[in-house]
Each structure stands twice: as C-alpha cells, then as structure tokens.
Amino acid sequence: QAEIYSSDFHAERAAREKLHEEKERLAAQLEYVKKQNTQLQDEMDSMGRRSLNEMQRRHLSQGGNPHGGGPSLVGRGTDWQHQGNIPEHACPKCNEILPDLDSLQIHIMDCIN
C-alpha cells in the first residue's frame, strides 16, 4: 500500500506541476496578446486621425475654409432644390456642392457651427 500511495502522490505532484507550467505559459501568452491588442488599437486610432486629417485637408483644398466660406463648385444660393436635380453631395444649409460624402459631413459640421 505504501508503494501505491507513493506512486499516486508522485503522479498527482507531476500533474500539478504540469498544470502550473501550463498556467504560466497561458499567462505569458495572454500578456503578449494584450500588448499586441494595445498596439493594434493605437495603430487604428492613428489611422483614424490620419484619415480625418486627410478628409479635412481635401475639404479645405476645395476652396472652403473651416467656417464654410470661400468659393464652391457651384455658387451659393443656387436654386437646385427647385430644379429637381439634387446634387449628390450638397449642403442643405448653404447649398454648397462638395466632391464626396466625407467632405460634405465635415462641411456640414462646420457650416452648422
């Protein structure tokens, strides 16, 4: 019986050591994945800011300024609303036509303020 008890004890001890090693390995892997996730989130934030800056630069390069002034592709006050052919990207407040949806969204936020 002593041999059986001893072999059970050693088997259980080996199993616990193996579980402990596996737990340490998983903890290290988790830390690595967390670090990688943080780096990817930082990259995404950076790309988002760059994209926003690019859209704003594109919007401003069309001749507008941050407050909605400046020349537009079609003059302000154009009565396109009554002509029936609504441009795809036109500001509903000042009737300025912009080249794309991103520029329109930026312009609208500036125009409203």
Rosetta constraint file for C-alpha pairs under 8 A:
AtomPair CA 1 CA 5 HARMONIC 6.12 0.50
AtomPair CA 2 CA 6 HARMONIC 6.00 0.50
AtomPair CA 3 CA 7 HARMONIC 6.05 0.50
AtomPair CA 4 CA 8 HARMONIC 6.06 0.50
AtomPair CA 5 CA 9 HARMONIC 6.05 0.50
AtomPair CA 6 CA 10 HARMONIC 6.20 0.50
AtomPair CA 7 CA 11 HARMONIC 6.03 0.50
AtomPair CA 8 CA 12 HARMONIC 6.01 0.50
AtomPair CA 9 CA 13 HARMONIC 6.07 0.50
AtomPair CA 10 CA 14 HARMONIC 6.06 0.50
AtomPair CA 11 CA 15 HARMONIC 6.15 0.50
AtomPair CA 12 CA 16 HARMONIC 6.19 0.50
AtomPair CA 13 CA 17 HARMONIC 6.19 0.50
AtomPair CA 14 CA 18 HARMONIC 6.12 0.50
AtomPair CA 15 CA 19 HARMONIC 6.17 0.50
AtomPair CA 16 CA 20 HARMONIC 6.08 0.50
AtomPair CA 17 CA 21 HARMONIC 6.18 0.50
AtomPair CA 18 CA 22 HARMONIC 6.18 0.50
AtomPair CA 19 CA 23 HARMONIC 6.06 0.50
AtomPair CA 20 CA 24 HARMONIC 6.22 0.50
AtomPair CA 21 CA 25 HARMONIC 6.14 0.50
AtomPair CA 22 CA 26 HARMONIC 6.12 0.50
AtomPair CA 23 CA 27 HARMONIC 6.12 0.50
AtomPair CA 24 CA 28 HARMONIC 6.22 0.50
AtomPair CA 25 CA 29 HARMONIC 6.18 0.50
AtomPair CA 26 CA 30 HARMONIC 6.00 0.50
AtomPair CA 27 CA 31 HARMONIC 6.28 0.50
AtomPair CA 28 CA 32 HARMONIC 6.29 0.50
AtomPair CA 29 CA 33 HARMONIC 6.21 0.50
AtomPair CA 30 CA 34 HARMONIC 6.09 0.50
AtomPair CA 31 CA 35 HARMONIC 6.16 0.50
AtomPair CA 32 CA 36 HARMONIC 6.16 0.50
AtomPair CA 33 CA 37 HARMONIC 5.97 0.50
AtomPair CA 34 CA 38 HARMONIC 6.21 0.50
AtomPair CA 35 CA 39 HARMONIC 6.32 0.50
AtomPair CA 36 CA 40 HARMONIC 6.21 0.50
AtomPair CA 37 CA 41 HARMONIC 6.13 0.50
AtomPair CA 38 CA 42 HARMONIC 6.17 0.50
AtomPair CA 39 CA 43 HARMONIC 6.19 0.50
AtomPair CA 40 CA 44 HARMONIC 6.16 0.50
AtomPair CA 41 CA 45 HARMONIC 6.16 0.50
AtomPair CA 42 CA 46 HARMONIC 6.11 0.50
AtomPair CA 43 CA 47 HARMONIC 6.09 0.50
AtomPair CA 44 CA 48 HARMONIC 6.05 0.50
AtomPair CA 45 CA 49 HARMONIC 6.23 0.50
AtomPair CA 46 CA 50 HARMONIC 6.16 0.50
AtomPair CA 47 CA 51 HARMONIC 6.00 0.50
AtomPair CA 48 CA 52 HARMONIC 6.14 0.50
AtomPair CA 49 CA 53 HARMONIC 6.07 0.50
AtomPair CA 50 CA 54 HARMONIC 6.06 0.50
AtomPair CA 51 CA 55 HARMONIC 6.19 0.50
AtomPair CA 52 CA 56 HARMONIC 6.14 0.50
AtomPair CA 53 CA 57 HARMONIC 6.00 0.50
AtomPair CA 54 CA 58 HARMONIC 6.03 0.50
AtomPair CA 55 CA 59 HARMONIC 6.02 0.50
AtomPair CA 55 CA 102 HARMONIC 6.48 0.50
AtomPair CA 55 CA 103 HARMONIC 6.22 0.50
AtomPair CA 55 CA 106 HARMONIC 7.94 0.50
AtomPair CA 56 CA 60 HARMONIC 6.09 0.50
AtomPair CA 56 CA 103 HARMONIC 7.02 0.50
AtomPair CA 56 CA 106 HARMONIC 6.94 0.50
AtomPair CA 57 CA 61 HARMONIC 5.96 0.50
AtomPair CA 58 CA 62 HARMONIC 6.53 0.50
AtomPair CA 58 CA 103 HARMONIC 7.23 0.50
AtomPair CA 59 CA 63 HARMONIC 7.69 0.50
AtomPair CA 59 CA 64 HARMONIC 6.84 0.50
AtomPair CA 59 CA 98 HARMONIC 7.99 0.50
AtomPair CA 59 CA 103 HARMONIC 5.11 0.50
AtomPair CA 59 CA 106 HARMONIC 7.52 0.50
AtomPair CA 59 CA 107 HARMONIC 7.44 0.50
AtomPair CA 60 CA 64 HARMONIC 5.06 0.50
AtomPair CA 60 CA 65 HARMONIC 5.65 0.50
AtomPair CA 60 CA 66 HARMONIC 7.16 0.50
AtomPair CA 62 CA 72 HARMONIC 7.37 0.50
AtomPair CA 63 CA 70 HARMONIC 5.81 0.50
AtomPair CA 63 CA 71 HARMONIC 5.65 0.50
AtomPair CA 63 CA 72 HARMONIC 6.62 0.50
AtomPair CA 64 CA 68 HARMONIC 5.86 0.50
AtomPair CA 64 CA 69 HARMONIC 5.56 0.50
AtomPair CA 64 CA 70 HARMONIC 4.73 0.50
AtomPair CA 64 CA 71 HARMONIC 6.30 0.50
AtomPair CA 64 CA 72 HARMONIC 6.98 0.50
AtomPair CA 65 CA 69 HARMONIC 5.54 0.50
AtomPair CA 65 CA 70 HARMONIC 6.29 0.50
AtomPair CA 66 CA 107 HARMONIC 7.77 0.50
AtomPair CA 66 CA 110 HARMONIC 6.18 0.50
AtomPair CA 67 CA 110 HARMONIC 5.49 0.50
AtomPair CA 67 CA 111 HARMONIC 6.19 0.50
AtomPair CA 67 CA 113 HARMONIC 7.72 0.50
AtomPair CA 68 CA 107 HARMONIC 6.48 0.50
AtomPair CA 68 CA 110 HARMONIC 6.13 0.50
AtomPair CA 68 CA 111 HARMONIC 5.26 0.50
AtomPair CA 71 CA 75 HARMONIC 7.06 0.50
AtomPair CA 72 CA 76 HARMONIC 7.15 0.50
AtomPair CA 72 CA 96 HARMONIC 5.95 0.50
AtomPair CA 72 CA 97 HARMONIC 6.65 0.50
AtomPair CA 72 CA 98 HARMONIC 7.65 0.50
AtomPair CA 73 CA 96 HARMONIC 7.25 0.50
AtomPair CA 73 CA 97 HARMONIC 5.97 0.50
AtomPair CA 73 CA 98 HARMONIC 7.06 0.50
AtomPair CA 74 CA 78 HARMONIC 7.06 0.50
AtomPair CA 74 CA 96 HARMONIC 6.53 0.50
AtomPair CA 74 CA 97 HARMONIC 6.15 0.50
AtomPair CA 75 CA 96 HARMONIC 6.89 0.50
AtomPair CA 76 CA 94 HARMONIC 6.21 0.50
AtomPair CA 76 CA 95 HARMONIC 5.69 0.50
AtomPair CA 76 CA 96 HARMONIC 5.71 0.50
AtomPair CA 77 CA 94 HARMONIC 6.82 0.50
AtomPair CA 77 CA 95 HARMONIC 6.14 0.50
AtomPair CA 78 CA 95 HARMONIC 6.55 0.50
AtomPair CA 79 CA 83 HARMONIC 6.75 0.50
AtomPair CA 79 CA 95 HARMONIC 8.00 0.50
AtomPair CA 80 CA 84 HARMONIC 6.64 0.50
AtomPair CA 80 CA 85 HARMONIC 6.40 0.50
AtomPair CA 80 CA 86 HARMONIC 5.98 0.50
AtomPair CA 80 CA 87 HARMONIC 7.70 0.50
AtomPair CA 80 CA 95 HARMONIC 7.98 0.50
AtomPair CA 81 CA 85 HARMONIC 7.27 0.50
AtomPair CA 81 CA 86 HARMONIC 6.19 0.50
AtomPair CA 86 CA 90 HARMONIC 7.70 0.50
AtomPair CA 87 CA 97 HARMONIC 7.03 0.50
AtomPair CA 89 CA 97 HARMONIC 5.63 0.50
AtomPair CA 89 CA 98 HARMONIC 5.40 0.50
AtomPair CA 89 CA 99 HARMONIC 6.68 0.50
AtomPair CA 89 CA 100 HARMONIC 6.16 0.50
AtomPair CA 89 CA 101 HARMONIC 6.11 0.50
AtomPair CA 89 CA 104 HARMONIC 6.18 0.50
AtomPair CA 90 CA 95 HARMONIC 5.67 0.50
AtomPair CA 90 CA 96 HARMONIC 5.48 0.50
AtomPair CA 90 CA 97 HARMONIC 4.21 0.50
AtomPair CA 90 CA 98 HARMONIC 6.10 0.50
AtomPair CA 90 CA 104 HARMONIC 7.05 0.50
AtomPair CA 91 CA 95 HARMONIC 4.80 0.50
AtomPair CA 91 CA 96 HARMONIC 5.23 0.50
AtomPair CA 91 CA 97 HARMONIC 6.37 0.50
AtomPair CA 91 CA 98 HARMONIC 7.81 0.50
AtomPair CA 91 CA 104 HARMONIC 6.74 0.50
AtomPair CA 91 CA 107 HARMONIC 7.65 0.50
AtomPair CA 91 CA 108 HARMONIC 6.42 0.50
AtomPair CA 92 CA 96 HARMONIC 7.99 0.50
AtomPair CA 93 CA 108 HARMONIC 7.99 0.50
AtomPair CA 93 CA 111 HARMONIC 7.53 0.50
AtomPair CA 93 CA 112 HARMONIC 7.85 0.50
AtomPair CA 94 CA 111 HARMONIC 7.80 0.50
AtomPair CA 97 CA 104 HARMONIC 7.94 0.50
AtomPair CA 98 CA 103 HARMONIC 6.35 0.50
AtomPair CA 98 CA 104 HARMONIC 5.75 0.50
AtomPair CA 99 CA 103 HARMONIC 6.89 0.50
AtomPair CA 99 CA 104 HARMONIC 7.69 0.50
AtomPair CA 100 CA 104 HARMONIC 6.27 0.50
AtomPair CA 101 CA 105 HARMONIC 6.16 0.50
AtomPair CA 102 CA 106 HARMONIC 6.37 0.50
AtomPair CA 103 CA 107 HARMONIC 6.01 0.50
AtomPair CA 104 CA 108 HARMONIC 6.01 0.50
AtomPair CA 105 CA 109 HARMONIC 6.39 0.50
AtomPair CA 106 CA 110 HARMONIC 6.39 0.50
AtomPair CA 107 CA 111 HARMONIC 5.80 0.50
AtomPair CA 108 CA 112 HARMONIC 5.92 0.50
AtomPair CA 109 CA 113 HARMONIC 6.47 0.50
